[in-house]
Amino acid sequence: MVIEPFTVFFYFGIFLAIIGSIATAWGPGVNDPIVRTFNTEVASIGVCLVLLCYNHVLALLTLLATTVIISLILFRAIIRLEEMGADV
């Protein structure tokens, strides 16, 4: 039985997307904002690997778009919380 590389990318991408989503859901309990950002990046890399099985350009664009959007949202939320005086 031969396992093709795209099959490995697909299942590993699904695994990363699930683990990253769970880590992001538990992320607000983490005190370090950098760890929160890494949790969301794991999920976006998982989605990128799944899309890599279908089209390389689609995977690259998805990774770039999700990384930029998630980073901007998280950093804006962290700045807002610090302005309000919350312990981030």
N, CA, C and O atoms as a Tinker XYZ file with bonds, in Angstrom:
   352  protein
     1  N      0.847000   -1.175000    0.000000    73     2
     2  CA     0.000000    0.000000    0.000000    64     1     3
     3  C      0.893000    1.240000    0.000000    63     2     4     5
     4  O      1.752000    1.398000    0.868000    81     3
     5  N      0.685000    2.101000   -0.967000    73     3     6
     6  CA     1.484000    3.312000   -1.106000    64     5     7
     7  C      0.644000    4.507000   -0.663000    63     6     8     9
     8  O     -0.483000    4.693000   -1.123000    81     7
     9  N      1.205000    5.308000    0.229000    73     7    10
    10  CA     0.513000    6.516000    0.687000    64     9    11
    11  C      1.042000    7.695000   -0.122000    63    10    12    13
    12  O      2.241000    7.972000   -0.118000    81    11
    13  N      0.155000    8.374000   -0.804000    73    11    14
    14  CA     0.556000    9.514000   -1.610000    64    13    15
    15  C      0.799000   10.732000   -0.716000    63    14    16    17
    16  O      0.162000   10.869000    0.328000    81    15
    17  N      1.717000   11.617000   -1.119000    73    15    18
    18  CA     2.016000   12.793000   -0.285000    64    17    19
    19  C      0.822000   13.709000   -0.074000    63    18    20    21
    20  O      0.688000   14.311000    0.992000    81    19
    21  N     -0.048000   13.824000   -1.072000    73    19    22
    22  CA    -1.197000   14.703000   -0.905000    64    21    23
    23  C     -2.172000   14.179000    0.139000    63    22    24    25
    24  O     -2.849000   14.961000    0.807000    81    23
    25  N     -2.246000   12.869000    0.281000    73    23    26
    26  CA    -3.101000   12.295000    1.320000    64    25    27
    27  C     -2.573000   12.650000    2.699000    63    26    28    29
    28  O     -3.349000   12.961000    3.603000    81    27
    29  N     -1.258000   12.604000    2.863000    73    27    30
    30  CA    -0.645000   12.967000    4.142000    64    29    31
    31  C     -0.877000   14.445000    4.430000    63    30    32    33
    32  O     -1.213000   14.803000    5.559000    81    31
    33  N     -0.703000   15.319000    3.422000    73    31    34
    34  CA    -0.962000   16.746000    3.605000    64    33    35
    35  C     -2.406000   16.996000    4.005000    63    34    36    37
    36  O     -2.684000   17.821000    4.875000    81    35
    37  N     -3.320000   16.281000    3.366000    73    35    38
    38  CA    -4.737000   16.481000    3.645000    64    37    39
    39  C     -5.077000   16.119000    5.094000    63    38    40    41
    40  O     -5.693000   16.915000    5.802000    81    39
    41  N     -4.683000   14.938000    5.530000    73    39    42
    42  CA    -5.019000   14.508000    6.892000    64    41    43
    43  C     -4.261000   15.300000    7.955000    63    42    44    45
    44  O     -4.813000   15.591000    9.016000    81    43
    45  N     -3.016000   15.649000    7.687000    73    43    46
    46  CA    -2.266000   16.466000    8.638000    64    45    47
    47  C     -2.860000   17.870000    8.717000    63    46    48    49
    48  O     -2.895000   18.467000    9.794000    81    47
    49  N     -3.328000   18.404000    7.582000    73    47    50
    50  CA    -3.979000   19.709000    7.575000    64    49    51
    51  C     -5.283000   19.705000    8.350000    63    50    52    53
    52  O     -5.585000   20.657000    9.070000    81    51
    53  N     -6.057000   18.638000    8.207000    73    51    54
    54  CA    -7.300000   18.515000    8.986000    64    53    55
    55  C     -6.976000   18.442000   10.486000    63    54    56    57
    56  O     -7.648000   19.069000   11.305000    81    55
    57  N     -5.946000   17.675000   10.831000    73    55    58
    58  CA    -5.528000   17.559000   12.232000    64    57    59
    59  C     -5.103000   18.922000   12.784000    63    58    60    61
    60  O     -5.513000   19.295000   13.883000    81    59
    61  N     -4.293000   19.663000   12.038000    73    59    62
    62  CA    -3.853000   20.981000   12.499000    64    61    63
    63  C     -5.014000   21.963000   12.608000    63    62    64    65
    64  O     -5.060000   22.768000   13.538000    81    63
    65  N     -5.947000   21.902000   11.670000    73    63    66
    66  CA    -7.097000   22.808000   11.723000    64    65    67
    67  C     -7.957000   22.534000   12.964000    63    66    68    69
    68  O     -8.439000   23.468000   13.604000    81    67
    69  N     -8.146000   21.268000   13.296000    73    67    70
    70  CA    -8.944000   20.930000   14.483000    64    69    71
    71  C     -8.220000   21.318000   15.758000    63    70    72    73
    72  O     -8.807000   21.933000   16.649000    81    71
    73  N     -6.939000   20.960000   15.849000    73    71    74
    74  CA    -6.166000   21.288000   17.055000    64    73    75
    75  C     -6.035000   22.807000   17.212000    63    74    76    77
    76  O     -6.161000   23.331000   18.319000    81    75
    77  N     -5.785000   23.508000   16.112000    73    75    78
    78  CA    -5.683000   24.965000   16.167000    64    77    79
    79  C     -6.983000   25.631000   16.565000    63    78    80    81
    80  O     -6.975000   26.625000   17.291000    81    79
    81  N     -8.102000   25.093000   16.097000    73    79    82
    82  CA    -9.408000   25.648000   16.472000    64    81    83
    83  C     -9.697000   25.440000   17.950000    63    82    84    85
    84  O    -10.211000   26.335000   18.621000    81    83
    85  N     -9.366000   24.267000   18.451000    73    83    86
    86  CA    -9.560000   24.003000   19.883000    64    85    87
    87  C     -8.649000   24.900000   20.717000    63    86    88    89
    88  O     -9.074000   25.447000   21.734000    81    87
    89  N     -7.393000   25.051000   20.285000    73    87    90
    90  CA    -6.461000   25.919000   21.016000    64    89    91
    91  C     -6.911000   27.377000   20.982000    63    90    92    93
    92  O     -6.721000   28.107000   21.954000    81    91
    93  N     -7.501000   27.799000   19.878000    73    91    94
    94  CA    -8.002000   29.170000   19.791000    64    93    95
    95  C     -9.213000   29.362000   20.697000    63    94    96    97
    96  O     -9.385000   30.428000   21.288000    81    95
    97  N    -10.042000   28.349000   20.807000    73    95    98
    98  CA   -11.209000   28.450000   21.699000    64    97    99
    99  C    -10.773000   28.543000   23.158000    63    98   100   101
   100  O    -11.398000   29.252000   23.947000    81    99
   101  N     -9.715000   27.840000   23.518000    73    99   102
   102  CA    -9.187000   27.924000   24.881000    64   101   103
   103  C     -8.188000   29.059000   25.036000    63   102   104   105
   104  O     -7.711000   29.310000   26.143000    81   103
   105  N     -7.864000   29.746000   23.954000    73   103   106
   106  CA    -6.862000   30.800000   23.954000    64   105   107
   107  C     -7.130000   31.970000   24.879000    63   106   108   109
   108  O     -6.181000   32.496000   25.461000    81   107
   109  N     -8.395000   32.415000   25.050000    73   107   110
   110  CA    -8.603000   33.552000   25.948000    64   109   111
   111  C     -8.150000   33.299000   27.383000    63   110   112   113
   112  O     -7.932000   34.252000   28.130000    81   111
   113  N     -8.004000   32.036000   27.784000    73   111   114
   114  CA    -7.499000   31.740000   29.123000    64   113   115
   115  C     -5.987000   31.869000   29.229000    63   114   116   117
   116  O     -5.436000   31.825000   30.329000    81   115
   117  N     -5.318000   32.028000   28.104000    73   115   118
   118  CA    -3.865000   32.164000   28.085000    64   117   119
   119  C     -3.512000   33.631000   28.291000    63   118   120   121
   120  O     -4.116000   34.510000   27.676000    81   119
   121  N     -2.540000   33.895000   29.149000    73   119   122
   122  CA    -2.191000   35.274000   29.452000    64   121   123
   123  C     -1.286000   35.916000   28.406000    63   122   124   125
   124  O     -1.309000   37.136000   28.248000    81   123
   125  N     -0.503000   35.139000   27.700000    73   123   126
   126  CA     0.458000   35.680000   26.744000    64   125   127
   127  C     -0.212000   35.910000   25.386000    63   126   128   129
   128  O     -0.728000   34.958000   24.799000    81   127
   129  N     -0.220000   37.136000   24.874000    73   127   130
   130  CA    -0.875000   37.397000   23.581000    64   129   131
   131  C     -0.171000   36.735000   22.403000    63   130   132   133
   132  O     -0.807000   36.439000   21.391000    81   131
   133  N      1.123000   36.503000   22.520000    73   131   134
   134  CA     1.857000   35.845000   21.439000    64   133   135
   135  C      1.391000   34.398000   21.293000    63   134   136   137
   136  O      1.269000   33.900000   20.174000    81   135
   137  N      1.131000   33.723000   22.401000    73   135   138
   138  CA     0.637000   32.342000   22.358000    64   137   139
   139  C     -0.747000   32.307000   21.713000    63   138   140   141
   140  O     -1.057000   31.378000   20.968000    81   139
   141  N     -1.566000   33.293000   21.987000    73   139   142
   142  CA    -2.890000   33.366000   21.354000    64   141   143
   143  C     -2.758000   33.491000   19.836000    63   142   144   145
   144  O     -3.499000   32.859000   19.083000    81   143
   145  N     -1.809000   34.310000   19.403000    73   143   146
   146  CA    -1.593000   34.482000   17.969000    64   145   147
   147  C     -1.118000   33.185000   17.339000    63   146   148   149
   148  O     -1.582000   32.818000   16.260000    81   147
   149  N     -0.201000   32.483000   17.995000    73   147   150
   150  CA     0.280000   31.205000   17.468000    64   149   151
   151  C     -0.847000   30.176000   17.379000    63   150   152   153
   152  O     -0.872000   29.369000   16.450000    81   151
   153  N     -1.772000   30.197000   18.328000    73   151   154
   154  CA    -2.892000   29.259000   18.288000    64   153   155
   155  C     -3.731000   29.452000   17.030000    63   154   156   157
   156  O     -4.160000   28.476000   16.415000    81   155
   157  N     -3.963000   30.690000   16.648000    73   155   158
   158  CA    -4.748000   30.932000   15.436000    64   157   159
   159  C     -3.956000   30.619000   14.176000    63   158   160   161
   160  O     -4.529000   30.218000   13.163000    81   159
   161  N     -2.650000   30.799000   14.237000    73   159   162
   162  CA    -1.820000   30.501000   13.064000    64   161   163
   163  C     -1.783000   28.997000   12.781000    63   162   164   165
   164  O     -1.697000   28.592000   11.622000    81   163
   165  N     -1.846000   28.177000   13.814000    73   163   166
   166  CA    -1.847000   26.722000   13.615000    64   165   167
   167  C     -3.072000   26.304000   12.816000    63   166   168   169
   168  O     -2.977000   25.468000   11.918000    81   167
   169  N     -4.221000   26.886000   13.141000    73   167   170
   170  CA    -5.440000   26.557000   12.397000    64   169   171
   171  C     -5.351000   27.030000   10.944000    63   170   172   173
   172  O     -5.808000   26.331000   10.040000    81   171
   173  N     -4.774000   28.200000   10.715000    73   171   174
   174  CA    -4.689000   28.689000    9.334000    64   173   175
   175  C     -3.698000   27.881000    8.508000    63   174   176   177
   176  O     -3.899000   27.703000    7.306000    81   175
   177  N     -2.640000   27.394000    9.127000    73   175   178
   178  CA    -1.704000   26.523000    8.406000    64   177   179
   179  C     -2.368000   25.192000    8.074000    63   178   180   181
   180  O     -2.112000   24.625000    7.012000    81   179
   181  N     -3.210000   24.691000    8.956000    73   179   182
   182  CA    -3.952000   23.463000    8.677000    64   181   183
   183  C     -4.878000   23.614000    7.486000    63   182   184   185
   184  O     -4.954000   22.731000    6.631000    81   183
   185  N     -5.585000   24.741000    7.431000    73   183   186
   186  CA    -6.464000   25.001000    6.288000    64   185   187
   187  C     -5.633000   25.137000    5.015000    63   186   188   189
   188  O     -6.040000   24.675000    3.950000    81   187
   189  N     -4.472000   25.770000    5.128000    73   187   190
   190  CA    -3.594000   25.923000    3.969000    64   189   191
   191  C     -3.140000   24.564000    3.448000    63   190   192   193
   192  O     -3.090000   24.356000    2.236000    81   191
   193  N     -2.808000   23.640000    4.344000    73   191   194
   194  CA    -2.378000   22.310000    3.910000    64   193   195
   195  C     -3.505000   21.539000    3.224000    63   194   196   197
   196  O     -3.269000   20.808000    2.262000    81   195
   197  N     -4.722000   21.707000    3.722000    73   195   198
   198  CA    -5.852000   21.043000    3.078000    64   197   199
   199  C     -6.049000   21.597000    1.668000    63   198   200   201
   200  O     -6.258000   20.837000    0.723000    81   199
   201  N     -5.982000   22.919000    1.528000    73   199   202
   202  CA    -6.158000   23.518000    0.213000    64   201   203
   203  C     -4.963000   23.254000   -0.696000    63   202   204   205
   204  O     -5.090000   23.335000   -1.918000    81   203
   205  N     -3.820000   22.945000   -0.126000    73   203   206
   206  CA    -2.636000   22.622000   -0.917000    64   205   207
   207  C     -2.855000   21.361000   -1.742000    63   206   208   209
   208  O     -2.247000   21.191000   -2.798000    81   207
   209  N     -3.712000   20.490000   -1.265000    73   207   210
   210  CA    -4.014000   19.269000   -2.008000    64   209   211
   211  C     -4.745000   19.571000   -3.307000    63   210   212   213
   212  O     -4.705000   18.774000   -4.244000    81   211
   213  N     -5.410000   20.715000   -3.367000    73   211   214
   214  CA    -6.217000   21.033000   -4.531000    64   213   215
   215  C     -5.545000   22.024000   -5.480000    63   214   216   217
   216  O     -5.548000   21.832000   -6.696000    81   215
   217  N     -4.967000   23.088000   -4.909000    73   215   218
   218  CA    -4.394000   24.117000   -5.760000    64   217   219
   219  C     -3.361000   24.895000   -4.948000    63   218   220   221
   220  O     -3.660000   25.365000   -3.850000    81   219
   221  N     -2.153000   25.032000   -5.479000    73   219   222
   222  CA    -1.068000   25.690000   -4.750000    64   221   223
   223  C     -1.320000   27.186000   -4.570000    63   222   224   225
   224  O     -1.040000   27.736000   -3.504000    81   223
   225  N     -1.839000   27.841000   -5.590000    73   223   226
   226  CA    -2.091000   29.274000   -5.496000    64   225   227
   227  C     -3.198000   29.560000   -4.488000    63   226   228   229
   228  O     -3.111000   30.520000   -3.722000    81   227
   229  N     -4.227000   28.736000   -4.488000    73   227   230
   230  CA    -5.318000   28.901000   -3.540000    64   229   231
   231  C     -4.816000   28.741000   -2.105000    63   230   232   233
   232  O     -5.227000   29.483000   -1.214000    81   231
   233  N     -3.936000   27.781000   -1.887000    73   231   234
   234  CA    -3.384000   27.564000   -0.551000    64   233   235
   235  C     -2.533000   28.747000   -0.103000    63   234   236   237
   236  O     -2.627000   29.176000    1.047000    81   235
   237  N     -1.717000   29.270000   -0.985000    73   235   238
   238  CA    -0.863000   30.402000   -0.643000    64   237   239
   239  C     -1.682000   31.652000   -0.337000    63   238   240   241
   240  O     -1.410000   32.353000    0.638000    81   239
   241  N     -2.672000   31.926000   -1.158000    73   239   242
   242  CA    -3.515000   33.096000   -0.925000    64   241   243
   243  C     -4.315000   32.962000    0.368000    63   242   244   245
   244  O     -4.502000   33.945000    1.085000    81   243
   245  N     -4.784000   31.759000    0.667000    73   243   246
   246  CA    -5.525000   31.540000    1.906000    64   245   247
   247  C     -4.635000   31.755000    3.119000    63   246   248   249
   248  O     -5.053000   32.383000    4.091000    81   247
   249  N     -3.417000   31.241000    3.072000    73   247   250
   250  CA    -2.492000   31.416000    4.192000    64   249   251
   251  C     -2.177000   32.887000    4.405000    63   250   252   253
   252  O     -2.199000   33.365000    5.539000    81   251
   253  N     -1.888000   33.603000    3.345000    73   251   254
   254  CA    -1.571000   35.021000    3.480000    64   253   255
   255  C     -2.759000   35.821000    4.006000    63   254   256   257
   256  O     -2.601000   36.662000    4.891000    81   255
   257  N     -3.931000   35.563000    3.471000    73   255   258
   258  CA    -5.114000   36.322000    3.879000    64   257   259
   259  C     -5.483000   36.041000    5.334000    63   258   260   261
   260  O     -5.758000   36.973000    6.089000    81   259
   261  N     -5.492000   34.778000    5.733000    73   259   262
   262  CA    -5.865000   34.470000    7.114000    64   261   263
   263  C     -4.824000   34.976000    8.101000    63   262   264   265
   264  O     -5.180000   35.421000    9.192000    81   263
   265  N     -3.557000   34.917000    7.744000    73   263   266
   266  CA    -2.519000   35.399000    8.643000    64   265   267
   267  C     -2.655000   36.896000    8.875000    63   266   268   269
   268  O     -2.582000   37.358000   10.013000    81   267
   269  N     -2.848000   37.644000    7.820000    73   267   270
   270  CA    -2.964000   39.102000    7.946000    64   269   271
   271  C     -4.218000   39.482000    8.718000    63   270   272   273
   272  O     -4.155000   40.304000    9.631000    81   271
   273  N     -5.342000   38.904000    8.368000    73   271   274
   274  CA    -6.607000   39.270000    9.004000    64   273   275
   275  C     -6.615000   38.891000   10.481000    63   274   276   277
   276  O     -7.014000   39.699000   11.320000    81   275
   277  N     -6.185000   37.691000   10.809000    73   275   278
   278  CA    -6.189000   37.247000   12.205000    64   277   279
   279  C     -5.219000   38.067000   13.036000    63   278   280   281
   280  O     -5.532000   38.435000   14.169000    81   279
   281  N     -4.054000   38.356000   12.494000    73   279   282
   282  CA    -3.077000   39.152000   13.233000    64   281   283
   283  C     -3.608000   40.553000   13.518000    63   282   284   285
   284  O     -3.464000   41.052000   14.635000    81   283
   285  N     -4.217000   41.190000   12.528000    73   283   286
   286  CA    -4.768000   42.534000   12.743000    64   285   287
   287  C     -5.877000   42.534000   13.795000    63   286   288   289
   288  O     -5.927000   43.419000   14.649000    81   287
   289  N     -6.747000   41.560000   13.733000    73   287   290
   290  CA    -7.847000   41.492000   14.703000    64   289   291
   291  C     -7.320000   41.253000   16.108000    63   290   292   293
   292  O     -7.749000   41.914000   17.054000    81   291
   293  N     -6.393000   40.314000   16.252000    73   291   294
   294  CA    -5.877000   40.015000   17.586000    64   293   295
   295  C     -5.078000   41.170000   18.173000    63   294   296   297
   296  O     -5.232000   41.486000   19.353000    81   295
   297  N     -4.235000   41.800000   17.377000    73   295   298
   298  CA    -3.452000   42.904000   17.899000    64   297   299
   299  C     -4.334000   44.091000   18.249000    63   298   300   301
   300  O     -4.062000   44.789000   19.226000    81   299
   301  N     -5.379000   44.335000   17.477000    73   299   302
   302  CA    -6.316000   45.405000   17.810000    64   301   303
   303  C     -7.051000   45.094000   19.110000    63   302   304   305
   304  O     -7.265000   45.985000   19.933000    81   303
   305  N     -7.437000   43.836000   19.296000    73   303   306
   306  CA    -8.113000   43.450000   20.540000    64   305   307
   307  C     -7.182000   43.584000   21.739000    63   306   308   309
   308  O     -7.615000   44.008000   22.811000    81   307
   309  N     -5.929000   43.234000   21.575000    73   307   310
   310  CA    -4.966000   43.349000   22.673000    64   309   311
   311  C     -4.740000   44.816000   23.028000    63   310   312   313
   312  O     -4.671000   45.166000   24.207000    81   311
   313  N     -4.624000   45.668000   22.024000    73   311   314
   314  CA    -4.441000   47.103000   22.280000    64   313   315
   315  C     -5.657000   47.681000   22.992000    63   314   316   317
   316  O     -5.513000   48.482000   23.915000    81   315
   317  N     -6.847000   47.283000   22.572000    73   315   318
   318  CA    -8.082000   47.758000   23.221000    64   317   319
   319  C     -8.133000   47.339000   24.688000    63   318   320   321
   320  O     -8.489000   48.132000   25.559000    81   319
   321  N     -7.773000   46.086000   24.950000    73   319   322
   322  CA    -7.800000   45.611000   26.333000    64   321   323
   323  C     -6.791000   46.340000   27.195000    63   322   324   325
   324  O     -7.072000   46.634000   28.357000    81   323
   325  N     -5.622000   46.638000   26.649000    73   323   326
   326  CA    -4.615000   47.368000   27.410000    64   325   327
   327  C     -5.054000   48.805000   27.655000    63   326   328   329
   328  O     -4.767000   49.362000   28.715000    81   327
   329  N     -5.744000   49.415000   26.696000    73   327   330
   330  CA    -6.255000   50.771000   26.886000    64   329   331
   331  C     -7.306000   50.820000   27.984000    63   330   332   333
   332  O     -7.403000   51.806000   28.714000    81   331
   333  N     -8.097000   49.746000   28.099000    73   331   334
   334  CA    -9.135000   49.694000   29.136000    64   333   335
   335  C     -8.551000   49.373000   30.502000    63   334   336   337
   336  O     -9.246000   49.465000   31.514000    81   335
   337  N     -7.283000   48.998000   30.536000    73   335   338
   338  CA    -6.637000   48.699000   31.801000    64   337   339
   339  C     -6.753000   47.244000   32.221000    63   338   340   341
   340  O     -6.467000   46.910000   33.370000    81   339
   341  N     -7.165000   46.380000   31.316000    73   339   342
   342  CA    -7.284000   44.963000   31.653000    64   341   343
   343  C     -5.898000   44.339000   31.713000    63   342   344   345
   344  O     -4.973000   44.799000   31.043000    81   343
   345  N     -5.763000   43.316000   32.498000    73   343   346
   346  CA    -4.494000   42.600000   32.611000    64   345   347
   347  C     -4.440000   41.567000   31.489000    63   346   348   349
   348  O     -5.075000   40.516000   31.572000    81   347
   349  N     -3.686000   41.869000   30.453000    73   347   350
   350  CA    -3.633000   41.011000   29.276000    64   349   351
   351  C     -2.580000   39.974000   29.434000    63   350   352
   352  O     -2.384000   39.152000   28.540000    81   351
